[in-house]
């Protein structure tokens, strides 16, 4: 720091007694996405690791600078997830990316990258992955999130660089920045262990529970605010909508409705702005589009909620 005080990126490496895959699980590449930190903490405390085969590399806080400041970005406003592969002599983001890839990424066989929605935006638990890689596709299935987004690779992202090394990598999205969400945390913990079971790193579970059959979205897009004002939401996360369904109304401070926000296609709401204020053109609802029947997807989401939060807590 400016004070000559060092900051360290915390890493814990757990070796099994037998050789096997080397899995990196990382969180907080965006410094305000804290659900992943708690997911990794719970994974490391789980007794299943006593039977580990291979190696688990846990990096709960990649963007330590942003985490301390409770911000998505680095001090120079760079997005660390657009800085890969980085440079030993580049910007702060480039140097962190270089350090992570040379010291860790290039020594692992598989990666789970944990994320949340941005500030004031909540994401339904979901996996994003480039499904052209067969092992990546199998990891995405094994994680057991209700929805898989077949997402393209963005230049400079951890996922894109890992793919260039032919390292299977999936991104878990769930919850909102700067907030713990118990459903998303439990989904992340269970999904991480299910991937480890798929890789043969830990024994298969003996407990009987509902098996989540993920549904692959063919694509997704954001529906944006049609005016500026106060928002009254008419739909919630996980709702199935059809074209022209009313999503929200936008009013002025006196209660006069200025405009309405409607669905542009049939699909399911996988992300939603939480703050009840909107500027015209601002992203409000993230909708995924499928080939499958609506009822099947809705039932899958309800099953996940009942299984992970049986008491509604």
N, C-alpha and C positions, 0 to 999 in steps of 0.2 A: 504494500500500500504506500501512499505518500509518506507515511510515518516510518517506512522501512520495516513494517511489521509483516511477516510472511503469512500468506493464507495457503492452507494445504487442502487438496482434494482428497476426501476420505475414501479409502479403498479397503475392502476386506476380502481376502482370498481364502476359500475353504476347499481343502484338498480331501478327496475321498481316499480310501485305502486301496482302491483299484483304479486303473486307468480308465478313461472314458472321455466323453465330450467336455469341452471347456466352454461354459456358458457365461456370458457377461449379461448382467441385469443392471441397467442404469436408469437413473431418474434425475429430474431437475436440470436437464439441459437448458430448459427455460426456467430461470431462477424462481419464478413464482408458482411453479407447478409442483405442489408439495405432496399430493397423494402418493406419488411414486416413492418418496422418502419413507413414508409409513409402510408401504407395501414391502419394501426391501427390509425394513427393520423387523417386520413380522416374519418374513421368510427366514432371516438369519436366526431368529429365536425358535424356529420350529424344530422339533425333535427328529423329523424325517431326515434331516441332514446327517444324522449319525450313521445312516446307511448309504451315504453318498458314494457314487461311482463317478470318477472324473473330477472336475473342478468347477466350482461356482465362484465367479468374480463379481462382487457386489460393489457398485459405485453409486451410492444413494444421491449424491449431490455433485453433478458434473460442473454446473455453473455456480461455483461457490460465491463469486462476486455478486451475481444477481440475487442469489438466495439470501445473502446478508442484507441486501438493500430491498428485498421483497419486490423485485422487479423482474420482468421477463428477460430483459436484455442485459448486456454488459455495460460498463460505465461509458463506453464510447457509442452506445446505442446500437451496437451490432447484435445481430441474432446469431448466437453460437451455432445453431442448427443450420446455418448457411455458410459456415466457415471451413468445412471439411474439403480436402484433406489437411488444410492448414499449412503453416510454415514456421520453421524454427525461428525465423527472424521477422515475422510479419506482425500484424496487429495483435492485440490481446486475445481476441477470439481465435485468430489463426494459430497463435502459440498454444492455447489450450487445446484446440482441435489436434494440433500436431502431437502434443504430449499424450493425449488420450489414445490416438491411433497407433503411435509408435510403441508406447509402453504397455498398452492393453489390447486394443482392437485387433492388431495384427498377430496376436498370440491366442485368439479365441476361435472357436469353431461355430458358435451360434450366438445370437444377440436378441434380447428383449429390451426394447426402449420404452420407458414408461412416461406418459404425458397426460395432461388434462386439457380442458378447454381454456380459453384465454380469460382475462379478467371480465367478470360479469357474464360469462358464457359457460353453460353447463353441457357437457357431452355425455350422452348415454354410453355405457360401457361398450366398446367396439374395438376391433382390430383393424389396422391399416397395413397392407402388405402388397408387394409386387408378386402376384401369384404365378408369374411365368416360371419362377424357380420352384421345382417340385417340392423340395424340402421346406422352403418357406411356406408353401401352401399347406403342407402337413403340420407345421408348427402352428399356423393360424387356426387350423381345424382343432388341433389338440388343446389350444388355450381355452376354448369353450365360451368365448363371448358370443352373445346372441347374433351379432352382425359383424360381417367381414367386409370392409371396403377394399375393393381391388384398386389400390391407389398407385398412381404413377410416382416415379422417383423425382424428387426436386433437387436440382443441382446445388451442391454445397451441403446437403444434409448428411447426417450420420448414416441414414438408411441407404442413401445413394452410394456413399463411399464403401460401406460394407458390401453392398451388392456388387460393386466393381471388383471386390476381392473374392467374390463368390462365397461370401459368408451369409448364410440364411439369417434374415433379420425381420422381426415383426415389431410394430408399434402398437402399444395398448393405449387407448384414449378413454378417460373416464373422469367425470367430475368437473370442477371449476377451479381456477387459479386461487391460491391463498385460502382454500377451504379443504378440510377433511370431509370426505363423504364415505360413510361406512359401507354402503352397498358397493361402491366402486373399489374401495380398498379390499374388501373381501373377494370381489371378483378378480382383482389383480393378483392377490395371494394365491387363490385357488388355481387361476390360470397359469401362473408361473410354475407351480408344482405339477400341474397336468402336462405342461410342456416338458418338464424334467422327467416325468414318467414316460412320455413318448420317446424321449432320447435315451431311455434306459439308465438315467442317472440315479433314480430312486425306485424302490419297488412299487408295483401296482397297488392301488388302494384296495383294501378289503371291505371298506364301508360301502353300503348301497346308497346311491343318491341319484337324483334325476340327471340324465345325460343331456347336455345342451347340444343340439344340432345347429351349428351356425348357418346363417343364410348369407349368401354372397350378394352384395349390392352391385349392380352393373355400373352405376355411377351415382354421384350426389352433387347437389348445388345449394346455394344459399338463396333464400327469399329475402328481399331487402325492403326497408321502410319506404313507403310511398309518400311520406310527409314527415315533418318534424313535430314532435309533441309528446303527450303522455300516452302510454301504451296500456291497453286493456287486453290481456291475452285470453283467447278463446280455446286454444289448444295447448296441450302439455307434451313433455318428452314421452316418446314411445307411442304417441297417437298415430293411427293410420289416417291419412287424409287423401282426398281425391281432388281433382282439378276444380278450382273455384271454391273450395271449402274456405270458410272464414277463419283465418288464423288469429287476427287481432284487429282492433280498432284503434285509431290514433286521434286524440282529442286535444283541443287547446286548453289553457289553464282554467277556462270557465265551463268546461264540460261539453263544448260543441264538437261533435265528431267532424274531423277534417277529412279523413279518408279511411279506407279499410285495406287490410293486407290479406291476400288470398293465395292459396296454393296454386302453383302453376302446373303441377303434374300430380299423379298418384304416387304415394310413397309413404315413408314413415319418418317422423321427426326424430333425428338422432342428435341434434344440437340446438340450443335455444338461448337467446339473450335473456338474462334474468332482470336486469335493471329496467324499471318501467318508464324509461325515457328513451327517445330515439331521435336521431337526426336523419333527414331524408337521405336515402341511399345506404344507410347503415345495415349491415347484415343482422337479421333477426332470427330466422329459422333455417337450420341445416336439414335438408330432406334427402334421404337415400331412396333410390328407385330400384325395384326388383322385378323379377319375372314371376316369383312365387305369389301364392294367394295371401291376402292381408291377414286372414285369421291365423294362419300358421305362424307368422312372425310375431304377432301380438301375443299368442299363447307362449311362445318361446321366451319373450321378455318377462311375462308374468311368472313363468316357472322359475326363471333365474332369481327374481325378486323374492318369491316365496321360499326358495331353497336357501338363499344367503341371508335373508332377514325374516325368518319364520315368525318372529314376535312383532314384526313391523317396526323394530327399532332402528 
